Amino acid sequence: MNSYTFDHQRTSQTLLTTSLLLLTSLSRVQTNSINYALPPANITGIPQEPSNNTYPNPEYARLVAYSLYFYEAQRSGKLPTNNRVSWRHDSALDDGKDVGLDLSGGYYDAGDYLKFTFPFSWTITTIAWGALEWGEGYQLANQTQYLRDMIKWGTDWLLKASSNTNITNNQYLYVMIGSLDIDHNYWGPDTKIPTPRPSIKVNSSAHGTDVSSEAAAAMAASSLLFSNQFNDSTYANTLLTYAKNLYSFAEMTPFTLHQNSTPQAKDAYSSSNYADELVWGALWLYRATNDTSYLNKATNYLNASSFKTKKVFNWDDKSGASYVLLAQLLQQSGQDSSKWKSEAERYLDSIIRPSGSCSFTGGGLYWCDGDSDDAAFSISLGAAFLCLVYAPIATSSAKTQAYIDFALSQIDYVLGKNPENTPYAIGVHPNSPQNPHHAGASGGTDINNPPQTLHVLYGGIVGGPDKSDQFDDLRTDYSETEPALDYNAAFQGLMAYQMINSHSDPYYVNVPPGRPARKISSIVIIFIVILCLLLLIIVAILYWKRKKIVEWWKRRRQLRSNDKC
């Protein structure tokens, strides 16, 4: 059975949950007729239709489009003639010249001008997965061509950054462009990016198992899109050839984390394990080729002692996602999926009913200590993404509904149903973040000036609030206000899902402008009360002892007078 058939067998599975999805969506329809969303940007390709709980929903269409626009704003290299971002210019055209290659192009990682293959490849893989699941959402939003352009801009760079050979000793993959020290000391437009911008690679003598596997997954997943949805089998075959070669490179022993071979990347995106990437890459190659040797590799690595599961799905960890993907592939191909569905549900159940280091914030955001602190939405939206991918094949309708409910709660949170009344997508509502940590969008050459960001980074998802659900819209606070490629990856797919399934407007449509006054935390209140009580006690003691204090003072003055005499 070929991969095209795999991708279309989900139709019957989805029908089993249609009634649940419809009931959930209808129950969320708002009756408020006032639309508080900002007017749509006058940009080519951004849907302009008004929204009033209509289907397909124009507000969700704009969110799909804005997120793709954000990726255009992150483009590096020679821009195409249809560039829509007026403040983004041709930039970093000399990338790769230090090693005799053209490594221009690709995407800048975040609010800076560095390029990292590891998180970027995960971004491409995740967006491709979302498009394979919910491609209809892009069609309904009239964004399929923009999706294609977004993926191809990334995969074109991956092709340039990797060797096209299956001879292990000749293989390489460039994993970083730029210098952390130089780049992080520059704040300004893309027309004056400082140099040098060193090109850093892994190869047979300085290996990178994790990053090579992830890049292979990105190319394999993208090849499915180009083959099945974009009708470009030639390009799909090119991607698949590179993916196979990269995966054979990844399997070179001894297995090595890429930061151990490229210490320049250690302080940016250090990988915690390589076993999950080996499984992940093999599963995507199995999906793209239907070659069972890749399925066997995946299950062998899954069963190995080095495979560890974390409760997150992000650029660093694909362990739980591997359970979901494997269960999905086996179910779609008619194979026995019971073991892996059990593992997938054990994993997802631990997310929707978290314990230990993971929990829900007071406002309902899924939070994992140590992972959410620097990028809250990377974690919560990744979890929501997996729940919606798996929900149609869950072993009971109750589980299906539980996974959907969890995912929708996280979507609602990021779109304004939170204690700050803030939709964390830039440019969609008066309460959206106004000052993202993004050098290009800021329009200045000083991180503090201009005070108000000059260019709207439409669709960018910022890092998000802290564990207390508090968000400070400060450009200097990169952990809360910086957007990044990987933050939008799961969001992109979730918005395509909503295009298909939601019959109501996004939550922020009904949120009036203005954030609530910041509440003083209970700890601060307790401290103030204790301090006041101490002051009252001191005042009371002084009043009670006032006569003795006066007498003591008089004696002291008398003694000083006698000493002078």
Secondary structure as a PSIPRED ss2 file (coil, helix, strand):
# PSIPRED VFORMAT (PSIPRED V4.0)

   1 M C   1.000  0.000  0.000
   2 N C   1.000  0.000  0.000
   3 S H   0.000  1.000  0.000
   4 Y H   0.000  1.000  0.000
   5 T H   0.000  1.000  0.000
   6 F H   0.000  1.000  0.000
   7 D H   0.000  1.000  0.000
   8 H H   0.000  1.000  0.000
   9 Q C   1.000  0.000  0.000
  10 R H   0.000  1.000  0.000
  11 T H   0.000  1.000  0.000
  12 S H   0.000  1.000  0.000
  13 Q H   0.000  1.000  0.000
  14 T H   0.000  1.000  0.000
  15 L H   0.000  1.000  0.000
  16 L C   1.000  0.000  0.000
  17 T C   1.000  0.000  0.000
  18 T H   0.000  1.000  0.000
  19 S H   0.000  1.000  0.000
  20 L H   0.000  1.000  0.000
  21 L H   0.000  1.000  0.000
  22 L H   0.000  1.000  0.000
  23 L H   0.000  1.000  0.000
  24 T H   0.000  1.000  0.000
  25 S H   0.000  1.000  0.000
  26 L H   0.000  1.000  0.000
  27 S C   1.000  0.000  0.000
  28 R C   1.000  0.000  0.000
  29 V C   1.000  0.000  0.000
  30 Q C   1.000  0.000  0.000
  31 T C   1.000  0.000  0.000
  32 N C   1.000  0.000  0.000
  33 S C   1.000  0.000  0.000
  34 I C   1.000  0.000  0.000
  35 N C   1.000  0.000  0.000
  36 Y C   1.000  0.000  0.000
  37 A C   1.000  0.000  0.000
  38 L C   1.000  0.000  0.000
  39 P C   1.000  0.000  0.000
  40 P C   1.000  0.000  0.000
  41 A C   1.000  0.000  0.000
  42 N C   1.000  0.000  0.000
  43 I C   1.000  0.000  0.000
  44 T C   1.000  0.000  0.000
  45 G C   1.000  0.000  0.000
  46 I C   1.000  0.000  0.000
  47 P C   1.000  0.000  0.000
  48 Q C   1.000  0.000  0.000
  49 E C   1.000  0.000  0.000
  50 P C   1.000  0.000  0.000
  51 S C   1.000  0.000  0.000
  52 N C   1.000  0.000  0.000
  53 N C   1.000  0.000  0.000
  54 T C   1.000  0.000  0.000
  55 Y C   1.000  0.000  0.000
  56 P C   1.000  0.000  0.000
  57 N C   1.000  0.000  0.000
  58 P H   0.000  1.000  0.000
  59 E H   0.000  1.000  0.000
  60 Y H   0.000  1.000  0.000
  61 A H   0.000  1.000  0.000
  62 R H   0.000  1.000  0.000
  63 L H   0.000  1.000  0.000
  64 V H   0.000  1.000  0.000
  65 A H   0.000  1.000  0.000
  66 Y H   0.000  1.000  0.000
  67 S H   0.000  1.000  0.000
  68 L H   0.000  1.000  0.000
  69 Y H   0.000  1.000  0.000
  70 F H   0.000  1.000  0.000
  71 Y H   0.000  1.000  0.000
  72 E H   0.000  1.000  0.000
  73 A H   0.000  1.000  0.000
  74 Q C   1.000  0.000  0.000
  75 R E   0.000  0.000  1.000
  76 S C   1.000  0.000  0.000
  77 G E   0.000  0.000  1.000
  78 K C   1.000  0.000  0.000
  79 L C   1.000  0.000  0.000
  80 P C   1.000  0.000  0.000
  81 T C   1.000  0.000  0.000
  82 N C   1.000  0.000  0.000
  83 N C   1.000  0.000  0.000
  84 R C   1.000  0.000  0.000
  85 V C   1.000  0.000  0.000
  86 S C   1.000  0.000  0.000
  87 W C   1.000  0.000  0.000
  88 R C   1.000  0.000  0.000
  89 H C   1.000  0.000  0.000
  90 D C   1.000  0.000  0.000
  91 S E   0.000  0.000  1.000
  92 A C   1.000  0.000  0.000
  93 L C   1.000  0.000  0.000
  94 D C   1.000  0.000  0.000
  95 D C   1.000  0.000  0.000
  96 G C   1.000  0.000  0.000
  97 K H   0.000  1.000  0.000
  98 D H   0.000  1.000  0.000
  99 V H   0.000  1.000  0.000
 100 G C   1.000  0.000  0.000
 101 L C   1.000  0.000  0.000
 102 D C   1.000  0.000  0.000
 103 L C   1.000  0.000  0.000
 104 S C   1.000  0.000  0.000
 105 G C   1.000  0.000  0.000
 106 G C   1.000  0.000  0.000
 107 Y E   0.000  0.000  1.000
 108 Y C   1.000  0.000  0.000
 109 D C   1.000  0.000  0.000
 110 A C   1.000  0.000  0.000
 111 G C   1.000  0.000  0.000
 112 D C   1.000  0.000  0.000
 113 Y C   1.000  0.000  0.000
 114 L C   1.000  0.000  0.000
 115 K E   0.000  0.000  1.000
 116 F E   0.000  0.000  1.000
 117 T H   0.000  1.000  0.000
 118 F H   0.000  1.000  0.000
 119 P H   0.000  1.000  0.000
 120 F H   0.000  1.000  0.000
 121 S H   0.000  1.000  0.000
 122 W H   0.000  1.000  0.000
 123 T H   0.000  1.000  0.000
 124 I H   0.000  1.000  0.000
 125 T H   0.000  1.000  0.000
 126 T H   0.000  1.000  0.000
 127 I H   0.000  1.000  0.000
 128 A H   0.000  1.000  0.000
 129 W H   0.000  1.000  0.000
 130 G H   0.000  1.000  0.000
 131 A H   0.000  1.000  0.000
 132 L H   0.000  1.000  0.000
 133 E H   0.000  1.000  0.000
 134 W H   0.000  1.000  0.000
 135 G H   0.000  1.000  0.000
 136 E H   0.000  1.000  0.000
 137 G H   0.000  1.000  0.000
 138 Y H   0.000  1.000  0.000
 139 Q H   0.000  1.000  0.000
 140 L H   0.000  1.000  0.000
 141 A C   1.000  0.000  0.000
 142 N C   1.000  0.000  0.000
 143 Q C   1.000  0.000  0.000
 144 T H   0.000  1.000  0.000
 145 Q H   0.000  1.000  0.000
 146 Y H   0.000  1.000  0.000
 147 L H   0.000  1.000  0.000
 148 R H   0.000  1.000  0.000
 149 D H   0.000  1.000  0.000
 150 M H   0.000  1.000  0.000
 151 I H   0.000  1.000  0.000
 152 K H   0.000  1.000  0.000
 153 W H   0.000  1.000  0.000
 154 G H   0.000  1.000  0.000
 155 T H   0.000  1.000  0.000
 156 D H   0.000  1.000  0.000
 157 W H   0.000  1.000  0.000
 158 L H   0.000  1.000  0.000
 159 L H   0.000  1.000  0.000
 160 K H   0.000  1.000  0.000
 161 A H   0.000  1.000  0.000
 162 S E   0.000  0.000  1.000
 163 S C   1.000  0.000  0.000
 164 N C   1.000  0.000  0.000
 165 T C   1.000  0.000  0.000
 166 N C   1.000  0.000  0.000
 167 I C   1.000  0.000  0.000
 168 T H   0.000  1.000  0.000
 169 N H   0.000  1.000  0.000
 170 N H   0.000  1.000  0.000
 171 Q C   1.000  0.000  0.000
 172 Y E   0.000  0.000  1.000
 173 L E   0.000  0.000  1.000
 174 Y E   0.000  0.000  1.000
 175 V E   0.000  0.000  1.000
 176 M E   0.000  0.000  1.000
 177 I E   0.000  0.000  1.000
 178 G C   1.000  0.000  0.000
 179 S C   1.000  0.000  0.000
 180 L H   0.000  1.000  0.000
 181 D H   0.000  1.000  0.000
 182 I H   0.000  1.000  0.000
 183 D H   0.000  1.000  0.000
 184 H C   1.000  0.000  0.000
 185 N C   1.000  0.000  0.000
 186 Y C   1.000  0.000  0.000
 187 W C   1.000  0.000  0.000
 188 G C   1.000  0.000  0.000
 189 P C   1.000  0.000  0.000
 190 D H   0.000  1.000  0.000
 191 T H   0.000  1.000  0.000
 192 K H   0.000  1.000  0.000
 193 I C   1.000  0.000  0.000
 194 P C   1.000  0.000  0.000
 195 T C   1.000  0.000  0.000
 196 P C   1.000  0.000  0.000
 197 R C   1.000  0.000  0.000
 198 P C   1.000  0.000  0.000
 199 S E   0.000  0.000  1.000
 200 I E   0.000  0.000  1.000
 201 K E   0.000  0.000  1.000
 202 V E   0.000  0.000  1.000
 203 N E   0.000  0.000  1.000
 204 S C   1.000  0.000  0.000
 205 S C   1.000  0.000  0.000
 206 A C   1.000  0.000  0.000
 207 H C   1.000  0.000  0.000
 208 G C   1.000  0.000  0.000
 209 T H   0.000  1.000  0.000
 210 D H   0.000  1.000  0.000
 211 V H   0.000  1.000  0.000
 212 S H   0.000  1.000  0.000
 213 S H   0.000  1.000  0.000
 214 E H   0.000  1.000  0.000
 215 A H   0.000  1.000  0.000
 216 A H   0.000  1.000  0.000
 217 A H   0.000  1.000  0.000
 218 A H   0.000  1.000  0.000
 219 M H   0.000  1.000  0.000
 220 A H   0.000  1.000  0.000
 221 A H   0.000  1.000  0.000
 222 S H   0.000  1.000  0.000
 223 S H   0.000  1.000  0.000
 224 L H   0.000  1.000  0.000
 225 L H   0.000  1.000  0.000
 226 F H   0.000  1.000  0.000
 227 S H   0.000  1.000  0.000
 228 N H   0.000  1.000  0.000
 229 Q C   1.000  0.000  0.000
 230 F C   1.000  0.000  0.000
 231 N C   1.000  0.000  0.000
 232 D C   1.000  0.000  0.000
 233 S H   0.000  1.000  0.000
 234 T H   0.000  1.000  0.000
 235 Y H   0.000  1.000  0.000
 236 A H   0.000  1.000  0.000
 237 N H   0.000  1.000  0.000
 238 T H   0.000  1.000  0.000
 239 L H   0.000  1.000  0.000
 240 L H   0.000  1.000  0.000
 241 T H   0.000  1.000  0.000
 242 Y H   0.000  1.000  0.000
 243 A H   0.000  1.000  0.000
 244 K H   0.000  1.000  0.000
 245 N H   0.000  1.000  0.000
 246 L H   0.000  1.000  0.000
 247 Y H   0.000  1.000  0.000
 248 S H   0.000  1.000  0.000
 249 F H   0.000  1.000  0.000
 250 A H   0.000  1.000  0.000
 251 E C   1.000  0.000  0.000
 252 M C   1.000  0.000  0.000
 253 T C   1.000  0.000  0.000
 254 P C   1.000  0.000  0.000
 255 F C   1.000  0.000  0.000
 256 T C   1.000  0.000  0.000
 257 L C   1.000  0.000  0.000
 258 H H   0.000  1.000  0.000
 259 Q H   0.000  1.000  0.000
 260 N H   0.000  1.000  0.000
 261 S H   0.000  1.000  0.000
 262 T C   1.000  0.000  0.000
 263 P H   0.000  1.000  0.000
 264 Q H   0.000  1.000  0.000
 265 A H   0.000  1.000  0.000
 266 K C   1.000  0.000  0.000
 267 D C   1.000  0.000  0.000
 268 A C   1.000  0.000  0.000
 269 Y C   1.000  0.000  0.000
 270 S C   1.000  0.000  0.000
 271 S C   1.000  0.000  0.000
 272 S C   1.000  0.000  0.000
 273 N C   1.000  0.000  0.000
 274 Y C   1.000  0.000  0.000
 275 A H   0.000  1.000  0.000
 276 D H   0.000  1.000  0.000
 277 E H   0.000  1.000  0.000
 278 L H   0.000  1.000  0.000
 279 V H   0.000  1.000  0.000
 280 W H   0.000  1.000  0.000
 281 G H   0.000  1.000  0.000
 282 A H   0.000  1.000  0.000
 283 L H   0.000  1.000  0.000
 284 W H   0.000  1.000  0.000
 285 L H   0.000  1.000  0.000
 286 Y H   0.000  1.000  0.000
 287 R H   0.000  1.000  0.000
 288 A H   0.000  1.000  0.000
 289 T H   0.000  1.000  0.000
 290 N C   1.000  0.000  0.000
 291 D C   1.000  0.000  0.000
 292 T H   0.000  1.000  0.000
 293 S H   0.000  1.000  0.000
 294 Y H   0.000  1.000  0.000
 295 L H   0.000  1.000  0.000
 296 N H   0.000  1.000  0.000
 297 K H   0.000  1.000  0.000
 298 A H   0.000  1.000  0.000
 299 T H   0.000  1.000  0.000
 300 N H   0.000  1.000  0.000
 301 Y H   0.000  1.000  0.000
 302 L H   0.000  1.000  0.000
 303 N H   0.000  1.000  0.000
 304 A C   1.000  0.000  0.000
 305 S C   1.000  0.000  0.000
 306 S C   1.000  0.000  0.000
 307 F C   1.000  0.000  0.000
 308 K C   1.000  0.000  0.000
 309 T C   1.000  0.000  0.000
 310 K C   1.000  0.000  0.000
 311 K C   1.000  0.000  0.000
 312 V C   1.000  0.000  0.000
 313 F C   1.000  0.000  0.000
 314 N C   1.000  0.000  0.000
 315 W C   1.000  0.000  0.000
 316 D C   1.000  0.000  0.000
 317 D C   1.000  0.000  0.000
 318 K C   1.000  0.000  0.000
 319 S H   0.000  1.000  0.000
 320 G H   0.000  1.000  0.000
 321 A H   0.000  1.000  0.000
 322 S H   0.000  1.000  0.000
 323 Y H   0.000  1.000  0.000
 324 V H   0.000  1.000  0.000
 325 L H   0.000  1.000  0.000
 326 L H   0.000  1.000  0.000
 327 A H   0.000  1.000  0.000
 328 Q H   0.000  1.000  0.000
 329 L H   0.000  1.000  0.000
 330 L H   0.000  1.000  0.000
 331 Q H   0.000  1.000  0.000
 332 Q H   0.000  1.000  0.000
 333 S C   1.000  0.000  0.000
 334 G C   1.000  0.000  0.000
 335 Q C   1.000  0.000  0.000
 336 D C   1.000  0.000  0.000
 337 S C   1.000  0.000  0.000
 338 S H   0.000  1.000  0.000
 339 K H   0.000  1.000  0.000
 340 W H   0.000  1.000  0.000
 341 K H   0.000  1.000  0.000
 342 S H   0.000  1.000  0.000
 343 E H   0.000  1.000  0.000
 344 A H   0.000  1.000  0.000
 345 E H   0.000  1.000  0.000
 346 R H   0.000  1.000  0.000
 347 Y H   0.000  1.000  0.000
 348 L H   0.000  1.000  0.000
 349 D H   0.000  1.000  0.000
 350 S H   0.000  1.000  0.000
 351 I H   0.000  1.000  0.000
 352 I H   0.000  1.000  0.000
 353 R C   1.000  0.000  0.000
 354 P C   1.000  0.000  0.000
 355 S C   1.000  0.000  0.000
 356 G C   1.000  0.000  0.000
 357 S C   1.000  0.000  0.000
 358 C E   0.000  0.000  1.000
 359 S E   0.000  0.000  1.000
 360 F E   0.000  0.000  1.000
 361 T C   1.000  0.000  0.000
 362 G C   1.000  0.000  0.000
 363 G C   1.000  0.000  0.000
 364 G C   1.000  0.000  0.000
 365 L C   1.000  0.000  0.000
 366 Y E   0.000  0.000  1.000
 367 W E   0.000  0.000  1.000
 368 C E   0.000  0.000  1.000
 369 D C   1.000  0.000  0.000
 370 G C   1.000  0.000  0.000
 371 D C   1.000  0.000  0.000
 372 S C   1.000  0.000  0.000
 373 D C   1.000  0.000  0.000
 374 D C   1.000  0.000  0.000
 375 A C   1.000  0.000  0.000
 376 A H   0.000  1.000  0.000
 377 F H   0.000  1.000  0.000
 378 S H   0.000  1.000  0.000
 379 I H   0.000  1.000  0.000
 380 S H   0.000  1.000  0.000
 381 L H   0.000  1.000  0.000
 382 G H   0.000  1.000  0.000
 383 A H   0.000  1.000  0.000
 384 A H   0.000  1.000  0.000
 385 F H   0.000  1.000  0.000
 386 L H   0.000  1.000  0.000
 387 C H   0.000  1.000  0.000
 388 L H   0.000  1.000  0.000
 389 V H   0.000  1.000  0.000
 390 Y H   0.000  1.000  0.000
 391 A H   0.000  1.000  0.000
 392 P H   0.000  1.000  0.000
 393 I H   0.000  1.000  0.000
 394 A C   1.000  0.000  0.000
 395 T C   1.000  0.000  0.000
 396 S C   1.000  0.000  0.000
 397 S H   0.000  1.000  0.000
 398 A H   0.000  1.000  0.000
 399 K H   0.000  1.000  0.000
 400 T H   0.000  1.000  0.000
 401 Q H   0.000  1.000  0.000
 402 A H   0.000  1.000  0.000
 403 Y H   0.000  1.000  0.000
 404 I H   0.000  1.000  0.000
 405 D H   0.000  1.000  0.000
 406 F H   0.000  1.000  0.000
 407 A H   0.000  1.000  0.000
 408 L H   0.000  1.000  0.000
 409 S H   0.000  1.000  0.000
 410 Q H   0.000  1.000  0.000
 411 I H   0.000  1.000  0.000
 412 D H   0.000  1.000  0.000
 413 Y H   0.000  1.000  0.000
 414 V H   0.000  1.000  0.000
 415 L E   0.000  0.000  1.000
 416 G C   1.000  0.000  0.000
 417 K C   1.000  0.000  0.000
 418 N C   1.000  0.000  0.000
 419 P C   1.000  0.000  0.000
 420 E C   1.000  0.000  0.000
 421 N C   1.000  0.000  0.000
 422 T C   1.000  0.000  0.000
 423 P E   0.000  0.000  1.000
 424 Y C   1.000  0.000  0.000
 425 A E   0.000  0.000  1.000
 426 I C   1.000  0.000  0.000
 427 G C   1.000  0.000  0.000
 428 V C   1.000  0.000  0.000
 429 H C   1.000  0.000  0.000
 430 P C   1.000  0.000  0.000
 431 N C   1.000  0.000  0.000
 432 S C   1.000  0.000  0.000
 433 P C   1.000  0.000  0.000
 434 Q C   1.000  0.000  0.000
 435 N C   1.000  0.000  0.000
 436 P C   1.000  0.000  0.000
 437 H C   1.000  0.000  0.000
 438 H C   1.000  0.000  0.000
 439 A H   0.000  1.000  0.000
 440 G H   0.000  1.000  0.000
 441 A H   0.000  1.000  0.000
 442 S H   0.000  1.000  0.000
 443 G C   1.000  0.000  0.000
 444 G C   1.000  0.000  0.000
 445 T C   1.000  0.000  0.000
 446 D E   0.000  0.000  1.000
 447 I C   1.000  0.000  0.000
 448 N C   1.000  0.000  0.000
 449 N E   0.000  0.000  1.000
 450 P C   1.000  0.000  0.000
 451 P C   1.000  0.000  0.000
 452 Q C   1.000  0.000  0.000
 453 T C   1.000  0.000  0.000
 454 L C   1.000  0.000  0.000
 455 H C   1.000  0.000  0.000
 456 V C   1.000  0.000  0.000
 457 L C   1.000  0.000  0.000
 458 Y C   1.000  0.000  0.000
 459 G C   1.000  0.000  0.000
 460 G C   1.000  0.000  0.000
 461 I E   0.000  0.000  1.000
 462 V E   0.000  0.000  1.000
 463 G C   1.000  0.000  0.000
 464 G C   1.000  0.000  0.000
 465 P C   1.000  0.000  0.000
 466 D C   1.000  0.000  0.000
 467 K C   1.000  0.000  0.000
 468 S C   1.000  0.000  0.000
 469 D C   1.000  0.000  0.000
 470 Q C   1.000  0.000  0.000
 471 F C   1.000  0.000  0.000
 472 D C   1.000  0.000  0.000
 473 D C   1.000  0.000  0.000
 474 L C   1.000  0.000  0.000
 475 R C   1.000  0.000  0.000
 476 T C   1.000  0.000  0.000
 477 D C   1.000  0.000  0.000
 478 Y H   0.000  1.000  0.000
 479 S H   0.000  1.000  0.000
 480 E H   0.000  1.000  0.000
 481 T H   0.000  1.000  0.000
 482 E C   1.000  0.000  0.000
 483 P E   0.000  0.000  1.000
 484 A C   1.000  0.000  0.000
 485 L H   0.000  1.000  0.000
 486 D H   0.000  1.000  0.000
 487 Y H   0.000  1.000  0.000
 488 N H   0.000  1.000  0.000
 489 A H   0.000  1.000  0.000
 490 A H   0.000  1.000  0.000
 491 F H   0.000  1.000  0.000
 492 Q H   0.000  1.000  0.000
 493 G H   0.000  1.000  0.000
 494 L H   0.000  1.000  0.000
 495 M H   0.000  1.000  0.000
 496 A H   0.000  1.000  0.000
 497 Y H   0.000  1.000  0.000
 498 Q H   0.000  1.000  0.000
 499 M H   0.000  1.000  0.000
 500 I H   0.000  1.000  0.000
 501 N H   0.000  1.000  0.000
 502 S C   1.000  0.000  0.000
 503 H C   1.000  0.000  0.000
 504 S C   1.000  0.000  0.000
 505 D C   1.000  0.000  0.000
 506 P C   1.000  0.000  0.000
 507 Y H   0.000  1.000  0.000
 508 Y H   0.000  1.000  0.000
 509 V H   0.000  1.000  0.000
 510 N H   0.000  1.000  0.000
 511 V C   1.000  0.000  0.000
 512 P C   1.000  0.000  0.000
 513 P C   1.000  0.000  0.000
 514 G C   1.000  0.000  0.000
 515 R C   1.000  0.000  0.000
 516 P C   1.000  0.000  0.000
 517 A C   1.000  0.000  0.000
 518 R C   1.000  0.000  0.000
 519 K C   1.000  0.000  0.000
 520 I C   1.000  0.000  0.000
 521 S C   1.000  0.000  0.000
 522 S H   0.000  1.000  0.000
 523 I H   0.000  1.000  0.000
 524 V H   0.000  1.000  0.000
 525 I H   0.000  1.000  0.000
 526 I H   0.000  1.000  0.000
 527 F H   0.000  1.000  0.000
 528 I H   0.000  1.000  0.000
 529 V H   0.000  1.000  0.000
 530 I H   0.000  1.000  0.000
 531 L H   0.000  1.000  0.000
 532 C H   0.000  1.000  0.000
 533 L H   0.000  1.000  0.000
 534 L H   0.000  1.000  0.000
 535 L H   0.000  1.000  0.000
 536 L H   0.000  1.000  0.000
 537 I H   0.000  1.000  0.000
 538 I H   0.000  1.000  0.000
 539 V H   0.000  1.000  0.000
 540 A H   0.000  1.000  0.000
 541 I H   0.000  1.000  0.000
 542 L H   0.000  1.000  0.000
 543 Y H   0.000  1.000  0.000
 544 W H   0.000  1.000  0.000
 545 K C   1.000  0.000  0.000
 546 R H   0.000  1.000  0.000
 547 K H   0.000  1.000  0.000
 548 K H   0.000  1.000  0.000
 549 I H   0.000  1.000  0.000
 550 V H   0.000  1.000  0.000
 551 E H   0.000  1.000  0.000
 552 W H   0.000  1.000  0.000
 553 W H   0.000  1.000  0.000
 554 K H   0.000  1.000  0.000
 555 R H   0.000  1.000  0.000
 556 R H   0.000  1.000  0.000
 557 R H   0.000  1.000  0.000
 558 Q H   0.000  1.000  0.000
 559 L H   0.000  1.000  0.000
 560 R H   0.000  1.000  0.000
 561 S H   0.000  1.000  0.000
 562 N H   0.000  1.000  0.000
 563 D H   0.000  1.000  0.000
 564 K H   0.000  1.000  0.000
 565 C C   1.000  0.000  0.000
